[in-house]
Every structure is written in structure tokens, then in C-alpha cells.
Amino acid sequence: MREKCADGIAQALQEVPEGTLAILQNGAQAVRDCHAGDQLTTQIVGKGRIERYRLYPGIEISCHQYLAQEVRFCHRASDSVLEINHCRQGRIGWKMSEGISVYLGAGDLCLHTRECCADSEILLPLGYYEGIDLTVDLERLRGSEPEILREAGMDAAFFARKFCSAKVPMTLPACAGVEQIFAPLYQIPQQLRAPYYKLKAQEVLLYLGWAKPEWQQESNQYVSQQTELIRQIHDFLVQHLDQRFTIEELAKRYLINTSSLKSVFKAVYGVPLASYVKEYRIQQAMKLLRETDDSIAQIAKQVGYETQGKFTKAFKESVQLLPTEYRRQYKANG
């Protein structure tokens, strides 16, 4: 599943050069400077694209697609600008102010002010991401609220009181209400996006203003030093895929207790460490089957299986094909 998601984003970004973040206004015209939203891209490790739509005074929506490891944005810190981020697929994490890191998985929602994320580093643990960001500048919105919001009694001051006083990021785990609102946003044809986004932006704000979802202010937040250590552990594991290490061995090597290692790893990468490594081994085996003529036994050893039999069993359980069948099908279709 992870490979299919990444492949879909890679296809969408095939015309974007490596090391480039393409920024488009209303899905068409490329933007060199980033005055709208007061953002400045400083670095991307990989490539990506942002399509931005200015909907109302102070309200803008951006569609993000990345095939990258990290992206860095610099912008003015402001406690009156709200960012509402929805993750469709992949995982995304922010290194925010006060040494806090916040991670989202598919379907999750995060709301924070730009006071929290000025000069932030965005991390993409799975190497790909697709999501939507609704930005609301409450100072610019004041006095220009869409009529529907005014009828509901939700003006700029209302949102400031409800969401800007917390001073910390708030996350909402995937739920039916959020899914119903955001899912259609990813399927609209180009010619209908601007007017449709105007409707949906109001719906998002009405939902967040009226509903009382179970916002989490703590459980998705981790100390950035911990998440950086977990990334080091991840890199060590994938660089030594032919070897196997226990949780206890890793905890001792990196001076972290086992419970923190397990909980923070799952927060960053979305699954338990053992599940992640097992899937990563299979993904790498699939790549070797496609790109090399190495024997099944050689590939099994390279991805950390003691015997060809154990590798074949694990591969069949994951891919629903024997390694030989997978290689044969790939070459036949290629």
C-alpha cells in the first residue's frame, strides 16, 4: 500500500525537477515570490508541489504533494494566523517552537497558530505526503467574514477566542466527521476547484466552530530531541537491513528506555518498529527482485532473513505472490 501511494504522488510530480518545490497559484501560474501567506521556502530534500487558492480576504487553501524527506519553511510568527492541516496519505511532522514535534497520519487533523511553526522544519518519515492546509489570517478576515459564518455567529474574534488562546498545537485523530468534509477536496476537477474550495472552507470553519471534537493537546506531541533520536535509529536499521536487532539492544545503543523507543517510533512512523522493519524488508526485496538478477537466496540474505524459506514465506504473506512469481510478473509487464 505504501508503495502504491508513493507511486501515485511520483506520477503527479513527474515534471517537477528533483530539489524543487513548485508553487502554483490557482493551479496554473507559477509563483516565484511567496508574499501570499507570508511564506518563504528555504529548502526541500526531494521534490514537491503546492497549489494555492486565495478564497476570501484572509482565507487561503493549499494542496500539498511531496516526494521528499523534509521541507523547510520560514514565515512571520503570528498568533492571529491559524493553520488547519489535513493529512490524506503518508505522514507529516513539524519541529515546532519550544522543542515540540507533532506528527499526523492519514486522516488526522492539526490546528495551530503561526506562532508555533515559524521557521519550522517539516519531516516526512515515509518519504511521501499528500494533504491540505487551510490558512486563516484572523486580522485580515475581521470585518470581511463570509456571510454564512456571520449568520452562525462565527466572526474572526470567535475563532481567535476558541483557537488562539491555547498557544499549543491541537490535533484531532482521524474520524468520520473530518473524513466527510475533506475527502471530496482531493477529487475535484481543476476547473471547479476555486469555487468548490470556497464552499468547503466555510464548511471546515463551521464544523470546527460548532462541533466539540476530542482535540488532543498532548498525546501527539513529543520532544524534538526524542524524535530526532528515533530518526537516527530508523536510519541505522535501514542501513543494516541484513542484520537484526532487538528493542533492548537498540535502547542500550542509543541510551533511550524501551517504552519511549516503542511509543515515539510509532508516533513518527505510524506503526510499531517491528512492523515497520518487516514491511521495509519486503519493500526492499521487491525492489531487488525488479532491478537485479540476484538469486532469491542472495536477496533473502540482503534483507535480513536467515533462510530462503523464511523469506519466501514472509514475502508471500505480504505480497500474495512468491518472489519468483513477482519477478516473473514484473518482467512480463515491463
C-alpha positions as CSV (number, residue, x, y, z in Angstrom):
1,M,0.0,0.0,0.0
2,R,2.8,2.4,0.9
3,E,4.5,1.8,-2.5
4,K,1.3,2.4,-4.4
5,C,0.7,5.7,-2.6
6,A,4.2,6.9,-3.3
7,D,3.9,5.8,-6.9
8,G,0.8,7.9,-7.3
9,I,2.5,11.0,-6.0
10,A,5.6,10.4,-8.0
11,Q,3.4,10.3,-11.2
12,A,1.8,13.6,-10.2
13,L,5.2,15.1,-9.7
14,Q,7.0,13.6,-12.7
15,E,7.5,17.0,-14.3
16,V,8.9,18.6,-11.1
17,P,12.7,18.5,-11.0
18,E,14.5,17.0,-8.0
19,G,15.3,19.6,-5.4
20,T,12.4,21.8,-6.5
21,L,9.2,22.9,-4.7
22,A,6.9,24.1,-7.4
23,I,4.4,26.7,-6.1
24,L,1.3,27.4,-8.3
25,Q,-1.4,30.0,-7.9
26,N,-5.0,28.7,-8.7
27,G,-3.4,25.5,-10.1
28,A,-1.8,27.3,-13.0
29,Q,0.6,30.2,-12.8
30,A,3.9,29.5,-11.0
31,V,4.8,31.9,-8.3
32,R,8.4,32.9,-7.7
33,D,7.9,35.0,-4.6
34,C,5.8,33.9,-1.8
35,H,4.2,37.0,-0.4
36,A,0.7,35.4,-0.2
37,G,0.6,33.7,3.1
38,D,4.0,35.3,4.0
39,Q,5.8,32.0,3.3
40,L,9.4,31.5,2.0
41,T,10.7,28.1,1.1
42,T,14.3,27.7,2.1
43,Q,15.0,24.0,1.5
44,I,13.5,20.8,0.2
45,V,15.2,17.4,0.3
46,G,13.3,15.7,-2.6
47,K,10.6,17.5,-4.6
48,G,7.1,18.7,-4.2
49,R,4.3,20.9,-5.4
50,I,1.9,23.3,-3.7
51,E,-1.3,24.6,-5.4
52,R,-2.6,27.7,-3.6
53,Y,-6.1,29.2,-3.9
54,R,-7.0,32.6,-2.4
55,L,-10.6,32.2,-1.4
56,Y,-11.6,35.2,0.7
57,P,-9.7,38.0,2.4
58,G,-7.5,36.2,4.9
59,I,-8.5,32.7,3.8
60,E,-6.3,30.6,1.6
61,I,-6.2,26.9,0.8
62,S,-3.1,25.0,-0.3
63,C,-2.9,21.5,-1.7
64,H,0.5,19.8,-0.9
65,Q,2.2,16.8,-2.6
66,Y,5.7,15.8,-1.6
67,L,8.1,13.1,-2.6
68,A,10.7,14.1,-0.1
69,Q,12.3,13.6,3.3
70,E,12.0,17.1,4.6
71,V,10.8,20.6,3.7
72,R,11.7,23.9,5.4
73,F,9.5,27.0,5.6
74,C,10.3,30.4,7.1
75,H,7.5,32.8,7.7
76,R,6.5,35.6,10.1
77,A,5.5,34.3,13.6
78,S,1.9,35.3,14.3
79,D,-0.6,34.3,16.9
80,S,-3.5,35.6,14.8
81,V,-2.9,33.3,11.8
82,L,-4.4,29.8,12.0
83,E,-3.2,26.8,10.0
84,I,-5.6,23.8,9.7
85,N,-3.7,20.8,8.2
86,H,-5.3,17.6,7.0
87,C,-3.2,14.6,6.1
88,R,-4.6,12.4,3.3
89,Q,-1.8,9.9,2.9
90,G,1.8,9.5,4.1
91,R,2.9,11.0,7.4
92,I,4.0,14.6,8.3
93,G,5.7,16.0,11.3
94,W,6.6,19.5,12.4
95,K,9.5,20.6,14.5
96,M,7.8,23.5,16.2
97,S,8.7,26.1,18.8
98,E,9.5,25.2,22.4
99,G,11.2,22.0,21.2
100,I,7.9,20.2,20.4
101,S,7.3,17.9,17.5
102,V,3.9,17.0,16.2
103,Y,3.1,14.1,13.8
104,L,0.0,13.3,11.7
105,G,-1.0,10.2,9.8
106,A,-3.7,9.6,7.2
107,G,-7.0,11.2,8.2
108,D,-5.5,13.2,11.1
109,L,-6.1,17.0,11.5
110,C,-3.8,19.6,13.2
111,L,-4.6,23.2,14.1
112,H,-2.0,25.7,15.3
113,T,-1.1,29.3,15.0
114,R,1.9,30.5,13.1
115,E,3.4,31.5,16.4
116,C,4.1,27.7,16.8
117,C,5.6,27.0,13.4
118,A,7.6,30.0,12.4
119,D,10.9,28.8,10.7
120,S,9.7,25.2,11.0
121,E,11.2,22.0,9.7
122,I,8.6,19.7,8.2
123,L,9.6,16.0,8.3
124,L,8.1,13.3,6.0
125,P,9.1,10.0,7.7
126,L,7.7,7.8,4.9
127,G,9.2,9.8,2.1
128,Y,5.9,11.0,0.7
129,Y,2.9,13.1,1.7
130,E,-0.4,14.5,0.4
131,G,-2.5,16.9,2.3
132,I,-4.4,20.2,2.5
133,D,-3.6,23.3,4.5
134,L,-6.4,25.9,5.2
135,T,-4.8,29.1,6.4
136,V,-6.9,31.8,8.1
137,D,-5.5,35.3,8.8
138,L,-7.9,36.5,11.5
139,E,-6.7,40.1,11.3
140,R,-7.4,40.3,7.6
141,L,-10.6,38.3,8.0
142,R,-12.0,40.7,10.6
143,G,-15.0,42.6,9.1
144,S,-14.8,40.5,5.8
145,E,-16.2,37.2,7.1
146,P,-18.3,35.2,4.6
147,E,-22.0,35.7,5.2
148,I,-22.5,32.1,6.2
149,L,-20.0,32.4,9.0
150,R,-21.6,35.7,10.2
151,E,-25.0,34.1,10.2
152,A,-23.6,31.4,12.5
153,G,-22.2,34.0,14.8
154,M,-18.6,32.9,14.0
155,D,-16.5,36.0,13.2
156,A,-12.8,36.5,13.4
157,A,-13.0,37.3,17.2
158,F,-14.9,34.0,17.8
159,F,-12.1,31.9,16.2
160,A,-9.4,33.9,17.9
161,R,-11.0,33.1,21.3
162,K,-11.6,29.5,20.5
163,F,-8.3,28.5,18.9
164,C,-5.6,31.1,19.6
165,S,-5.6,31.2,23.4
166,A,-4.2,27.6,23.7
167,K,-0.8,28.6,22.4
168,V,0.0,25.0,21.6
169,P,-0.8,22.8,18.6
170,M,-4.1,20.8,18.8
171,T,-4.6,17.6,16.9
172,L,-7.7,15.6,16.0
173,P,-7.3,11.9,15.2
174,A,-9.0,10.6,12.0
175,C,-12.7,10.5,12.4
176,A,-15.8,10.2,10.3
177,G,-16.7,13.9,10.5
178,V,-13.3,15.1,9.3
179,E,-13.2,12.5,6.6
180,Q,-16.6,13.5,5.2
181,I,-15.5,17.1,4.9
182,F,-12.0,16.7,3.5
183,A,-12.3,13.6,1.2
184,P,-14.1,15.4,-1.6
185,L,-11.4,18.1,-1.7
186,Y,-8.9,15.7,-3.3
187,Q,-11.2,14.7,-6.2
188,I,-12.4,17.9,-7.7
189,P,-11.5,18.7,-11.3
190,Q,-9.3,21.7,-11.9
191,Q,-12.0,24.0,-13.4
192,L,-14.2,23.6,-10.3
193,R,-11.6,23.8,-7.6
194,A,-11.7,27.6,-6.8
195,P,-15.5,27.9,-6.3
196,Y,-15.7,24.5,-4.6
197,Y,-12.9,25.3,-2.2
198,K,-14.8,28.5,-1.2
199,L,-17.7,26.3,-0.1
200,K,-15.6,23.8,1.7
201,A,-13.5,26.3,3.5
202,Q,-16.7,27.7,5.1
203,E,-17.8,24.1,5.9
204,V,-14.5,23.4,7.6
205,L,-14.7,26.5,9.8
206,L,-18.4,25.9,10.6
207,Y,-17.6,22.3,11.6
208,L,-14.6,23.3,13.8
209,G,-16.5,26.3,15.3
210,W,-19.7,24.3,16.1
211,A,-18.5,20.8,16.9
212,K,-16.8,19.8,20.1
213,P,-14.3,17.2,18.8
214,E,-11.8,15.5,21.1
215,W,-8.9,17.8,20.4
216,Q,-5.6,16.4,21.8
217,Q,-3.1,18.9,23.1
218,E,-0.6,16.4,24.5
219,S,-0.7,12.9,23.1
220,N,0.6,13.7,19.6
221,Q,3.4,16.0,20.9
222,Y,6.9,14.8,21.5
223,V,10.2,16.4,22.5
224,S,12.1,17.1,19.3
225,Q,15.3,15.5,20.7
226,Q,13.4,12.3,21.1
227,T,12.0,12.3,17.5
228,E,15.5,13.1,16.2
229,L,16.9,10.1,18.1
230,I,14.2,7.9,16.6
231,R,15.1,9.1,13.1
232,Q,18.7,8.1,13.9
233,I,17.6,4.6,15.0
234,H,15.5,4.3,11.8
235,D,18.5,5.2,9.6
236,F,20.7,2.7,11.5
237,L,18.2,-0.1,11.0
238,V,17.7,0.5,7.2
239,Q,21.4,0.8,6.7
240,H,22.0,-2.5,8.4
241,L,19.0,-4.4,6.9
242,D,20.9,-7.6,6.7
243,Q,21.2,-7.7,10.5
244,R,18.6,-8.0,13.2
245,F,18.5,-6.0,16.5
246,T,16.2,-6.3,19.5
247,I,14.4,-3.4,21.1
248,E,16.7,-3.8,24.1
249,E,19.8,-3.7,22.0
250,L,18.7,-0.5,20.3
251,A,17.6,1.1,23.5
252,K,21.1,0.4,25.0
253,R,22.9,1.6,21.9
254,Y,21.0,4.9,21.8
255,L,20.5,5.5,25.5
256,I,16.7,5.5,25.4
257,N,14.3,3.5,27.5
258,T,12.4,0.8,25.7
259,S,8.9,2.2,26.3
260,S,9.9,5.6,24.9
261,L,11.6,4.0,21.9
262,K,8.5,2.0,21.0
263,S,5.9,4.8,21.6
264,V,7.9,7.6,19.8
265,F,8.8,5.3,16.9
266,K,5.1,4.5,16.4
267,A,4.2,8.2,16.6
268,V,6.8,9.2,14.0
269,Y,6.4,6.3,11.5
270,G,2.8,5.3,12.2
271,V,3.3,1.6,13.0
272,P,5.3,-0.3,15.6
273,L,9.0,-0.7,15.0
274,A,8.9,-4.4,14.2
275,S,6.0,-4.0,11.7
276,Y,7.8,-1.1,10.0
277,V,11.1,-3.0,9.6
278,K,9.3,-6.1,8.4
279,E,7.4,-4.1,5.7
280,Y,10.6,-2.2,4.8
281,R,12.4,-5.5,4.3
282,I,9.7,-6.7,1.9
283,Q,9.7,-3.4,0.0
284,Q,13.5,-3.6,-0.5
285,A,13.2,-7.2,-1.6
286,M,10.6,-6.2,-4.2
287,K,13.0,-3.5,-5.5
288,L,15.9,-6.0,-5.7
289,L,13.7,-8.5,-7.5
290,R,12.8,-5.8,-10.1
291,E,16.2,-4.2,-10.5
292,T,18.7,-7.0,-10.1
293,D,19.3,-10.6,-11.2
294,D,20.4,-11.7,-7.7
295,S,19.1,-15.1,-6.7
296,I,16.3,-15.4,-4.2
297,A,18.7,-16.7,-1.6
298,Q,21.0,-13.7,-2.1
299,I,18.1,-11.3,-1.8
300,A,16.8,-13.0,1.3
301,K,20.2,-12.5,3.0
302,Q,20.5,-8.9,1.9
303,V,17.1,-8.0,3.6
304,G,17.9,-9.9,6.8
305,Y,16.4,-13.4,6.5
306,E,18.4,-16.3,7.7
307,T,17.0,-18.7,5.2
308,Q,15.4,-18.5,1.8
309,G,12.4,-20.5,3.1
310,K,11.6,-17.9,5.9
311,F,12.0,-15.1,3.3
312,T,9.7,-16.8,0.8
313,K,7.0,-17.3,3.5
314,A,7.1,-13.7,4.7
315,F,7.1,-12.4,1.1
316,K,4.1,-14.5,0.2
317,E,2.2,-13.4,3.2
318,S,2.8,-9.7,2.4
319,V,2.6,-9.6,-1.4
320,Q,0.4,-12.6,-2.0
321,L,2.9,-13.9,-4.5
322,L,6.1,-16.0,-4.3
323,P,9.2,-14.0,-5.0
324,T,9.8,-15.9,-8.3
325,E,6.2,-15.1,-9.3
326,Y,6.6,-11.4,-8.5
327,R,9.8,-11.2,-10.6
328,R,8.2,-13.1,-13.5
329,Q,5.1,-10.8,-13.5
330,Y,7.2,-7.7,-13.3
331,K,9.4,-8.7,-16.2
332,A,6.4,-9.8,-18.3
333,N,4.7,-6.4,-17.7
334,G,7.9,-4.5,-18.3
